[in-house]
Each structure stands twice: as structure tokens, then as C-alpha cells.
Amino acid sequence: MKNEADAIRDFRLKNDAGNVYALEDHSLLKRRKKASLLDQGGT
């Protein structure tokens, strides 16, 4: 949950255009983490 709070703080610190990219990057990182965890688990 700490990462979530950090992401929200970063989001607020950046300008409006940067905010969109920060959010997208954050969700992409989350998705990538999930995907790598699934890959490690195998089938």
C-alpha cells in the first residue's frame, strides 16, 4: 500500500500532462509485475 500512496503523491506533484503519464506508468508497472509473477508460476 505504501507504493500506492507514493504514486498518488507523485501524481499530485506533477503537472496535468505529467499526471496522465504517471498514472499510465503505474498501472503498466502493476500489470507487468502480475505478468512476471504468473510467468514464474508456470502453467
PDB file of N, H, CA, C and O in Angstrom:
ATOM      1  N   MET A   1       0.824  -1.223   0.000  1.00  0.00           N
ATOM      2  CA  MET A   1       0.000   0.000   0.000  1.00  0.00           C
ATOM      3  C   MET A   1       0.858   1.273   0.000  1.00  0.00           C
ATOM      4  O   MET A   1       0.411   2.337  -0.428  1.00  0.00           O
ATOM      5  N   LYS A   2       2.094   1.142   0.486  1.00  0.00           N
ATOM      6  H   LYS A   2       2.457   0.278   0.834  1.00  0.00           H
ATOM      7  CA  LYS A   2       2.986   2.304   0.505  1.00  0.00           C
ATOM      8  C   LYS A   2       3.253   2.797  -0.913  1.00  0.00           C
ATOM      9  O   LYS A   2       3.282   4.003  -1.160  1.00  0.00           O
ATOM     10  N   ASN A   3       3.450   1.856  -1.852  1.00  0.00           N
ATOM     11  H   ASN A   3       3.426   0.877  -1.651  1.00  0.00           H
ATOM     12  CA  ASN A   3       3.697   2.231  -3.242  1.00  0.00           C
ATOM     13  C   ASN A   3       2.510   3.018  -3.801  1.00  0.00           C
ATOM     14  O   ASN A   3       2.688   3.976  -4.552  1.00  0.00           O
ATOM     15  N   GLU A   4       1.311   2.604  -3.429  1.00  0.00           N
ATOM     16  H   GLU A   4       1.167   1.825  -2.818  1.00  0.00           H
ATOM     17  CA  GLU A   4       0.094   3.284  -3.898  1.00  0.00           C
ATOM     18  C   GLU A   4       0.101   4.736  -3.412  1.00  0.00           C
ATOM     19  O   GLU A   4      -0.186   5.656  -4.178  1.00  0.00           O
ATOM     20  N   ALA A   5       0.428   4.928  -2.148  1.00  0.00           N
ATOM     21  H   ALA A   5       0.662   4.181  -1.526  1.00  0.00           H
ATOM     22  CA  ALA A   5       0.467   6.278  -1.582  1.00  0.00           C
ATOM     23  C   ALA A   5       1.536   7.123  -2.272  1.00  0.00           C
ATOM     24  O   ALA A   5       1.315   8.296  -2.575  1.00  0.00           O
ATOM     25  N   ASP A   6       2.693   6.515  -2.516  1.00  0.00           N
ATOM     26  H   ASP A   6       2.873   5.562  -2.271  1.00  0.00           H
ATOM     27  CA  ASP A   6       3.774   7.231  -3.203  1.00  0.00           C
ATOM     28  C   ASP A   6       3.332   7.642  -4.604  1.00  0.00           C
ATOM     29  O   ASP A   6       3.607   8.756  -5.050  1.00  0.00           O
ATOM     30  N   ALA A   7       2.647   6.737  -5.292  1.00  0.00           N
ATOM     31  H   ALA A   7       2.424   5.832  -4.930  1.00  0.00           H
ATOM     32  CA  ALA A   7       2.187   7.034  -6.651  1.00  0.00           C
ATOM     33  C   ALA A   7       1.208   8.200  -6.637  1.00  0.00           C
ATOM     34  O   ALA A   7       1.264   9.073  -7.504  1.00  0.00           O
ATOM     35  N   ILE A   8       0.309   8.215  -5.651  1.00  0.00           N
ATOM     36  H   ILE A   8       0.264   7.506  -4.947  1.00  0.00           H
ATOM     37  CA  ILE A   8      -0.671   9.299  -5.551  1.00  0.00           C
ATOM     38  C   ILE A   8       0.047  10.615  -5.275  1.00  0.00           C
ATOM     39  O   ILE A   8      -0.317  11.644  -5.844  1.00  0.00           O
ATOM     40  N   ARG A   9       1.064  10.599  -4.408  1.00  0.00           N
ATOM     41  H   ARG A   9       1.359   9.763  -3.946  1.00  0.00           H
ATOM     42  CA  ARG A   9       1.803  11.817  -4.093  1.00  0.00           C
ATOM     43  C   ARG A   9       2.534  12.312  -5.337  1.00  0.00           C
ATOM     44  O   ARG A   9       2.510  13.503  -5.647  1.00  0.00           O
ATOM     45  N   ASP A  10       3.185  11.390  -6.049  1.00  0.00           N
ATOM     46  H   ASP A  10       3.205  10.423  -5.798  1.00  0.00           H
ATOM     47  CA  ASP A  10       3.875  11.767  -7.290  1.00  0.00           C
ATOM     48  C   ASP A  10       2.879  12.377  -8.267  1.00  0.00           C
ATOM     49  O   ASP A  10       3.156  13.387  -8.913  1.00  0.00           O
ATOM     50  N   PHE A  11       1.717  11.744  -8.361  1.00  0.00           N
ATOM     51  H   PHE A  11       1.492  10.923  -7.836  1.00  0.00           H
ATOM     52  CA  PHE A  11       0.662  12.201  -9.270  1.00  0.00           C
ATOM     53  C   PHE A  11       0.290  13.648  -8.966  1.00  0.00           C
ATOM     54  O   PHE A  11       0.117  14.451  -9.882  1.00  0.00           O
ATOM     55  N   ARG A  12       0.167  13.978  -7.696  1.00  0.00           N
ATOM     56  H   ARG A  12       0.307  13.325  -6.952  1.00  0.00           H
ATOM     57  CA  ARG A  12      -0.235  15.335  -7.306  1.00  0.00           C
ATOM     58  C   ARG A  12       0.887  16.346  -7.518  1.00  0.00           C
ATOM     59  O   ARG A  12       0.633  17.526  -7.760  1.00  0.00           O
ATOM     60  N   LEU A  13       2.126  15.878  -7.425  1.00  0.00           N
ATOM     61  H   LEU A  13       2.332  14.920  -7.227  1.00  0.00           H
ATOM     62  CA  LEU A  13       3.259  16.795  -7.577  1.00  0.00           C
ATOM     63  C   LEU A  13       3.491  17.189  -9.030  1.00  0.00           C
ATOM     64  O   LEU A  13       4.015  18.268  -9.309  1.00  0.00           O
ATOM     65  N   LYS A  14       3.103  16.322  -9.951  1.00  0.00           N
ATOM     66  H   LYS A  14       2.678  15.446  -9.724  1.00  0.00           H
ATOM     67  CA  LYS A  14       3.368  16.590 -11.367  1.00  0.00           C
ATOM     68  C   LYS A  14       2.292  17.478 -11.970  1.00  0.00           C
ATOM     69  O   LYS A  14       1.207  17.638 -11.409  1.00  0.00           O
ATOM     70  N   ASN A  15       2.616  18.056 -13.133  1.00  0.00           N
ATOM     71  H   ASN A  15       3.496  17.926 -13.588  1.00  0.00           H
ATOM     72  CA  ASN A  15       1.624  18.891 -13.812  1.00  0.00           C
ATOM     73  C   ASN A  15       0.574  18.003 -14.472  1.00  0.00           C
ATOM     74  O   ASN A  15       0.733  16.783 -14.507  1.00  0.00           O
ATOM     75  N   ASP A  16      -0.487  18.595 -14.992  1.00  0.00           N
ATOM     76  H   ASP A  16      -0.616  19.587 -14.964  1.00  0.00           H
ATOM     77  CA  ASP A  16      -1.608  17.829 -15.521  1.00  0.00           C
ATOM     78  C   ASP A  16      -1.192  16.842 -16.609  1.00  0.00           C
ATOM     79  O   ASP A  16      -1.623  15.689 -16.595  1.00  0.00           O
ATOM     80  N   ALA A  17      -0.368  17.277 -17.540  1.00  0.00           N
ATOM     81  H   ALA A  17      -0.017  18.214 -17.552  1.00  0.00           H
ATOM     82  CA  ALA A  17       0.067  16.388 -18.618  1.00  0.00           C
ATOM     83  C   ALA A  17       0.883  15.234 -18.047  1.00  0.00           C
ATOM     84  O   ALA A  17       0.723  14.088 -18.467  1.00  0.00           O
ATOM     85  N   GLY A  18       1.753  15.537 -17.092  1.00  0.00           N
ATOM     86  H   GLY A  18       1.883  16.468 -16.751  1.00  0.00           H
ATOM     87  CA  GLY A  18       2.583  14.507 -16.468  1.00  0.00           C
ATOM     88  C   GLY A  18       1.751  13.524 -15.672  1.00  0.00           C
ATOM     89  O   GLY A  18       2.086  12.342 -15.596  1.00  0.00           O
ATOM     90  N   ASN A  19       0.664  14.002 -15.078  1.00  0.00           N
ATOM     91  H   ASN A  19       0.392  14.963 -15.139  1.00  0.00           H
ATOM     92  CA  ASN A  19      -0.182  13.140 -14.262  1.00  0.00           C
ATOM     93  C   ASN A  19      -0.690  11.948 -15.046  1.00  0.00           C
ATOM     94  O   ASN A  19      -0.670  10.820 -14.554  1.00  0.00           O
ATOM     95  N   VAL A  20      -1.146  12.196 -16.266  1.00  0.00           N
ATOM     96  H   VAL A  20      -1.162  13.112 -16.666  1.00  0.00           H
ATOM     97  CA  VAL A  20      -1.699  11.128 -17.093  1.00  0.00           C
ATOM     98  C   VAL A  20      -0.642  10.045 -17.314  1.00  0.00           C
ATOM     99  O   VAL A  20      -0.917   8.853 -17.184  1.00  0.00           O
ATOM    100  N   TYR A  21       0.575  10.486 -17.653  1.00  0.00           N
ATOM    101  H   TYR A  21       0.799  11.455 -17.759  1.00  0.00           H
ATOM    102  CA  TYR A  21       1.638   9.522 -17.899  1.00  0.00           C
ATOM    103  C   TYR A  21       2.032   8.789 -16.624  1.00  0.00           C
ATOM    104  O   TYR A  21       2.325   7.594 -16.662  1.00  0.00           O
ATOM    105  N   ALA A  22       2.041   9.492 -15.498  1.00  0.00           N
ATOM    106  H   ALA A  22       1.802  10.462 -15.468  1.00  0.00           H
ATOM    107  CA  ALA A  22       2.403   8.863 -14.222  1.00  0.00           C
ATOM    108  C   ALA A  22       1.410   7.742 -13.898  1.00  0.00           C
ATOM    109  O   ALA A  22       1.807   6.653 -13.485  1.00  0.00           O
ATOM    110  N   LEU A  23       0.128   8.019 -14.090  1.00  0.00           N
ATOM    111  H   LEU A  23      -0.194   8.904 -14.426  1.00  0.00           H
ATOM    112  CA  LEU A  23      -0.891   7.007 -13.821  1.00  0.00           C
ATOM    113  C   LEU A  23      -0.731   5.820 -14.755  1.00  0.00           C
ATOM    114  O   LEU A  23      -0.806   4.668 -14.329  1.00  0.00           O
ATOM    115  N   GLU A  24      -0.510   6.108 -16.036  1.00  0.00           N
ATOM    116  H   GLU A  24      -0.449   7.044 -16.382  1.00  0.00           H
ATOM    117  CA  GLU A  24      -0.356   5.027 -17.012  1.00  0.00           C
ATOM    118  C   GLU A  24       0.862   4.178 -16.665  1.00  0.00           C
ATOM    119  O   GLU A  24       0.797   2.949 -16.708  1.00  0.00           O
ATOM    120  N   ASP A  25       1.965   4.825 -16.323  1.00  0.00           N
ATOM    121  H   ASP A  25       2.018   5.823 -16.287  1.00  0.00           H
ATOM    122  CA  ASP A  25       3.182   4.095 -15.965  1.00  0.00           C
ATOM    123  C   ASP A  25       2.922   3.205 -14.753  1.00  0.00           C
ATOM    124  O   ASP A  25       3.364   2.057 -14.712  1.00  0.00           O
ATOM    125  N   HIS A  26       2.205   3.739 -13.769  1.00  0.00           N
ATOM    126  H   HIS A  26       1.846   4.672 -13.803  1.00  0.00           H
ATOM    127  CA  HIS A  26       1.933   2.997 -12.544  1.00  0.00           C
ATOM    128  C   HIS A  26       1.123   1.737 -12.848  1.00  0.00           C
ATOM    129  O   HIS A  26       1.454   0.657 -12.359  1.00  0.00           O
ATOM    130  N   SER A  27       0.068   1.865 -13.650  1.00  0.00           N
ATOM    131  H   SER A  27      -0.202   2.742 -14.048  1.00  0.00           H
ATOM    132  CA  SER A  27      -0.770   0.709 -13.966  1.00  0.00           C
ATOM    133  C   SER A  27      -0.004  -0.282 -14.842  1.00  0.00           C
ATOM    134  O   SER A  27      -0.199  -1.492 -14.729  1.00  0.00           O
ATOM    135  N   LEU A  28       0.872   0.231 -15.720  1.00  0.00           N
ATOM    136  H   LEU A  28       1.030   1.214 -15.813  1.00  0.00           H
ATOM    137  CA  LEU A  28       1.687  -0.656 -16.549  1.00  0.00           C
ATOM    138  C   LEU A  28       2.646  -1.457 -15.670  1.00  0.00           C
ATOM    139  O   LEU A  28       2.840  -2.653 -15.883  1.00  0.00           O
ATOM    140  N   LEU A  29       3.242  -0.792 -14.685  1.00  0.00           N
ATOM    141  H   LEU A  29       3.084   0.180 -14.512  1.00  0.00           H
ATOM    142  CA  LEU A  29       4.141  -1.486 -13.772  1.00  0.00           C
ATOM    143  C   LEU A  29       3.401  -2.584 -13.019  1.00  0.00           C
ATOM    144  O   LEU A  29       3.909  -3.695 -12.871  1.00  0.00           O
ATOM    145  N   LYS A  30       2.201  -2.270 -12.547  1.00  0.00           N
ATOM    146  H   LYS A  30       1.788  -1.368 -12.667  1.00  0.00           H
ATOM    147  CA  LYS A  30       1.394  -3.258 -11.830  1.00  0.00           C
ATOM    148  C   LYS A  30       1.114  -4.458 -12.722  1.00  0.00           C
ATOM    149  O   LYS A  30       1.254  -5.608 -12.305  1.00  0.00           O
ATOM    150  N   ARG A  31       0.711  -4.167 -13.973  1.00  0.00           N
ATOM    151  H   ARG A  31       0.597  -3.233 -14.312  1.00  0.00           H
ATOM    152  CA  ARG A  31       0.382  -5.239 -14.898  1.00  0.00           C
ATOM    153  C   ARG A  31       1.609  -6.098 -15.184  1.00  0.00           C
ATOM    154  O   ARG A  31       1.525  -7.325 -15.251  1.00  0.00           O
ATOM    155  N   ARG A  32       2.765  -5.424 -15.353  1.00  0.00           N
ATOM    156  H   ARG A  32       2.833  -4.428 -15.298  1.00  0.00           H
ATOM    157  CA  ARG A  32       3.997  -6.150 -15.654  1.00  0.00           C
ATOM    158  C   ARG A  32       4.377  -7.042 -14.472  1.00  0.00           C
ATOM    159  O   ARG A  32       4.830  -8.171 -14.660  1.00  0.00           O
ATOM    160  N   LYS A  33       4.191  -6.534 -13.264  1.00  0.00           N
ATOM    161  H   LYS A  33       3.823  -5.617 -13.111  1.00  0.00           H
ATOM    162  CA  LYS A  33       4.514  -7.304 -12.063  1.00  0.00           C
ATOM    163  C   LYS A  33       3.654  -8.565 -12.015  1.00  0.00           C
ATOM    164  O   LYS A  33       4.156  -9.663 -11.778  1.00  0.00           O
ATOM    165  N   LYS A  34       2.353  -8.390 -12.243  1.00  0.00           N
ATOM    166  H   LYS A  34       1.946  -7.498 -12.436  1.00  0.00           H
ATOM    167  CA  LYS A  34       1.429  -9.533 -12.243  1.00  0.00           C
ATOM    168  C   LYS A  34       1.845 -10.542 -13.295  1.00  0.00           C
ATOM    169  O   LYS A  34       1.875 -11.744 -13.031  1.00  0.00           O
ATOM    170  N   ALA A  35       2.169 -10.058 -14.495  1.00  0.00           N
ATOM    171  H   ALA A  35       2.145  -9.082 -14.710  1.00  0.00           H
ATOM    172  CA  ALA A  35       2.537 -10.949 -15.596  1.00  0.00           C
ATOM    173  C   ALA A  35       3.796 -11.739 -15.240  1.00  0.00           C
ATOM    174  O   ALA A  35       3.861 -12.941 -15.497  1.00  0.00           O
ATOM    175  N   SER A  36       4.789 -11.082 -14.654  1.00  0.00           N
ATOM    176  H   SER A  36       4.736 -10.106 -14.445  1.00  0.00           H
ATOM    177  CA  SER A  36       6.034 -11.767 -14.317  1.00  0.00           C
ATOM    178  C   SER A  36       5.796 -12.793 -13.208  1.00  0.00           C
ATOM    179  O   SER A  36       6.425 -13.851 -13.197  1.00  0.00           O
ATOM    180  N   LEU A  37       4.892 -12.485 -12.276  1.00  0.00           N
ATOM    181  H   LEU A  37       4.382 -11.625 -12.285  1.00  0.00           H
ATOM    182  CA  LEU A  37       4.558 -13.441 -11.227  1.00  0.00           C
ATOM    183  C   LEU A  37       3.905 -14.673 -11.834  1.00  0.00           C
ATOM    184  O   LEU A  37       4.195 -15.801 -11.435  1.00  0.00           O
ATOM    185  N   LEU A  38       3.011 -14.447 -12.811  1.00  0.00           N
ATOM    186  H   LEU A  38       2.776 -13.530 -13.134  1.00  0.00           H
ATOM    187  CA  LEU A  38       2.350 -15.568 -13.479  1.00  0.00           C
ATOM    188  C   LEU A  38       3.366 -16.406 -14.249  1.00  0.00           C
ATOM    189  O   LEU A  38       3.304 -17.635 -14.245  1.00  0.00           O
ATOM    190  N   ASP A  39       4.306 -15.722 -14.911  1.00  0.00           N
ATOM    191  H   ASP A  39       4.356 -14.723 -14.913  1.00  0.00           H
ATOM    192  CA  ASP A  39       5.343 -16.432 -15.669  1.00  0.00           C
ATOM    193  C   ASP A  39       6.175 -17.319 -14.744  1.00  0.00           C
ATOM    194  O   ASP A  39       6.488 -18.461 -15.082  1.00  0.00           O
ATOM    195  N   GLN A  40       6.523 -16.794 -13.595  1.00  0.00           N
ATOM    196  H   GLN A  40       6.269 -15.867 -13.321  1.00  0.00           H
ATOM    197  CA  GLN A  40       7.330 -17.554 -12.642  1.00  0.00           C
ATOM    198  C   GLN A  40       6.570 -18.782 -12.147  1.00  0.00           C
ATOM    199  O   GLN A  40       7.169 -19.827 -11.890  1.00  0.00           O
ATOM    200  N   GLY A  41       5.243 -18.652 -12.012  1.00  0.00           N
ATOM    201  H   GLY A  41       4.757 -17.803 -12.221  1.00  0.00           H
ATOM    202  CA  GLY A  41       4.422 -19.760 -11.529  1.00  0.00           C
ATOM    203  C   GLY A  41       4.348 -20.906 -12.522  1.00  0.00           C
ATOM    204  O   GLY A  41       4.087 -22.043 -12.130  1.00  0.00           O
ATOM    205  N   GLY A  42       4.570 -20.630 -13.786  1.00  0.00           N
ATOM    206  H   GLY A  42       4.781 -19.706 -14.104  1.00  0.00           H
ATOM    207  CA  GLY A  42       4.469 -21.671 -14.807  1.00  0.00           C
ATOM    208  C   GLY A  42       3.009 -21.973 -15.111  1.00  0.00           C
ATOM    209  O   GLY A  42       2.122 -21.170 -14.821  1.00  0.00           O
ATOM    210  N   THR A  43       2.771 -23.149 -15.702  1.00  0.00           N
ATOM    211  H   THR A  43       3.491 -23.801 -15.938  1.00  0.00           H
ATOM    212  CA  THR A  43       1.391 -23.488 -16.072  1.00  0.00           C
ATOM    213  C   THR A  43       0.841 -24.596 -15.209  1.00  0.00           C
ATOM    214  O   THR A  43      -0.307 -25.004 -15.386  1.00  0.00           O
TER     215      THR A  43
END
